[in-house]
Amino acid sequence: MNLFSRKAILTITVLAILFSLGAQTGYTREKNRKYFEERGEAVWEVPTNQKVIALTFDDGPNPAYTPRMLDLLKKYDAKATFFVVGSRVNKYPELVRREIMEGHEVANHTYNHKYFTRMTPDSIKNEIKLAEDAIVKATKRRPLLFRPPGGIYNETIINSAKELDYLVVMWSWHQDTRDWRNPGVKRIVNKVLKNARRGDIVLFHDHGGNREQTIKALEQILPELTQRGYTFVTVSDLLQLRSNLKVDN
């Protein structure tokens, strides 16, 4: 038996042992984006033949920035989705009510903005339910969409949200503005405008630091995309416009 054959046999043996251990411990490979999209359990963007984009804002409401963003959205007849944090909803319920009154969508972003990397399903569901209770108390409406903090997702997180009748909504990978890092107005604007496609879900923040750059960027993004013929819709409305047609921007 030559050296190559011995190495091949050793490799096959090791793989067989690892497979056996995996079967015994119940280990499964982590599911990816495609898996959850195909099952309809999570959304990153929506294929559509209509020229629509969904703007989303995380972590609010914030009394200094949310009202100014709402004013801008109103100016351009743009509807958006606000993924709110329950503890902040309890502090500023009037802002969440304004979002609803002006035709925007309010969605669940947990109660304390905790990252779910090491949390049990019960703890995850508790965070979601507490936020839901705060939203319902403020608006008399139950949210339908959920976004996990940090965009962290796995089977446990998505299944926990699903058990509470939520659809997990992420964002288009090419439309992560990273505005929370204050990268500069120009970078935020270019990120959105240079990558704009039909059915995009764009990520912004209305809390979590100084959001002046986000506001200044929106002052350029909203009129430019409006001029290009885009309509700004809520995520739920975007989901209703799903199409199997090839998208052509």
N, C-alpha and C positions, 0 to 999 in steps of 0.2 A: 504494500500500500504506500503510495507516494505522499509527500507532504501536503499537496493540494487536497487530496482525498481526505486526509486526516482532518484538515481544517474545515472542509465542507461538512464532514460528519459531526464535528464538534459544534459548528454553528447551528446545524439542524437540531442537535440535542438540546442546546441552550434555549433555542426558540421554543422547542416543544415543552421544556420545563416551565418557561415563562408563561406560555399559553395555558398550561395546566394550573399554575398558580393563580392566574387571572380568573379562570373558570371557578376555582375553589373559593376565591375571596369575593367574587361578584364584581370584579373590576371591569369597567367598560370605558372605552375611549370617549373623551369629552366630545359632545356634539357641537357641530359648527353652525355658522349662519345659514348655510344652505339647508341643513336638516330642519331648522325651526321655520324657515321661510316656506319650505315645501309643505309643512304640516299646518301652516297658517297660524302659528303660535307667536310669531314675532315679525315685525316689519321694519325694514330699513329705508325703503322707498317704494313707490307704487307705480308700476308700468301703466302709462295712460297715453292716449293720443291727443289729450287736451293740454293746452298750455297753462298748467297750474303748478303752483309751488306751495308747500306748507311751511310757514315759519313757526318755529317752536322756541319757547323761552323757559329756561329751567331755574329752579331754586327760590323763586319769589313766593309771595309778593314783597316788594320793597317800596316804602313810601316815597323815597327820593327818585327812583328810576322808573318804576312800573307806570305811574301816571303819565310820564313824558313819552314813554313808548306807546302807550295807549293813544295818546294824542296824535302821534305820528301815524299809527295804523289807521286811525279814523280819517286823517287827512287824505289818505290814498285808498280809502274804502277797502282796506286789507283786513282779512280775518286771520287770526293766529291761534295757536294752542299753547296754553300756559301749564307747564308741569309744575304744580305748586307743592310746597313743603307744608305739611299739616300744622306744624308748630307755628309757622308764620301766618297761615290762614287764620288761626285763632287770634293772632295779634292784629291782623289787618283784614278782617272779614269784608269791610266795605270795598276794598280794592278787588277782591275776588268777585264780589257781586257786580262791580262795574264791568269786569271782564265779561261776565255772562250777559249783562244788559246790553253791551255793545256788540254782541254777536260772536264773541270768541268762545273757544272751548277751554274748559278747565279740566286738567287731568292729574293723576296721582303720581307723586314723586317721593313717597314715604313721609313719615311724620317727623323724623329727626335727621334725615339725609345720611343715614348710616350706610356704609358699604357692606355688602352682603357676602363678602368672601368667606367668612367663617361663622355664619349664622345658621341656625337650624331652620327647617321649614316653618315651624311654629313661630319663631321669632321674626322671620321674614313676613309672614302673613299678619302678624300683630302690627308691624310697622305700616303695612299697606292699609290695614283696617282702621287704625287710628287716624291716618290721613283721610281716609274716606269719610269717617265720622265728622271730622272737622269741615270737610268740603260740603257735606250734606247739611250740616248745621248752618253754614254760612249762606248756601245757595239754594237749598231744597232740591238739589239735583245730585244724582249719583254719578261719579265719573266712570267712564268706560275703558279708558286707556291708562297704562302704567309704564313709567320709564324708571329703571333702576339707577340709582346714583352712580356716577362715574361710567355709565354704560357697561357695567360689569354684568355679564349674563352667563348662565349655565343651565343645565337641565333642572336643578333644584329651584333656582330663582324663577324660571319661566313656568315650571309646573305649579309653584306656589301661587303665582299671579293667576294662572289659568284656573286653579281651584276656586279662586275668588271671583271668577268670571271677568277677568281683565285680559285685554290684548296688550302684549308688550310692544312698545313703539320705541325704536332706537332713532337713528338719523343716518342720512346718506353719508358714507365715508368720505366722499369728496366735498361734503358741505359741513364739515366740522370747523367752525370759525375760530375755535380756541380763544374766544374773546375774553374768557376768564383769566387768561394770561396777559391781557393788555398788550397784544403784539403790535399795536399801531392801527390807526383807522384805515390806512391804505391797504394793509394786509387783510383785514377783515373784509373790506369792500372787494378786493381782487379775488379773494377766496370764493365769494358768492357769485360775483358777476362772471368770472372766467369759467366757472364750472356749472353754471345754471342749466338744468335739464328739466324736462317735463316730469312731474311726479316726484321731484326732490323733497326731502324733509331736511330743513336747515336748522342747525343748532346754534342758539344764542342763549344768553343768561340775563336775567333782570335782577339778580342778587349775587352775593358772594364777593363783593369788592366794588371798586369804582367802575361803574358801567358807562362812563362818559364816552369812551371810544365806541361802544356798541351803539349808543344813540347817534353819534356823529356818522357812523357807518350806515345806519338805517336811513339817515337823511339823504344819502347818495344811492343806496341800494333800492329803496322803494320807488323813487321816480324813474330810475333807469330800467328796472324790470317791468314797470308799468308801461313805459314807452316801447319796450320790446314785445308787448302784448300779453304778458303774464298776468294771471289772476291769482291772488293770494287767498288760500282756503284753509279751513281747519283740517286736522288730520282725519277726523271722521268723514268729512265731506270728500277729502281726497280718496279715501278708501272706497267710496261709492262710485268713483270715476275710474276704477281699475279696468284695464283693458288688456286683451291678449295681443293687440296689434303691436307691430314694431314701432318703437318710439323714434321719431325723427325730429330733432331740434333744429 
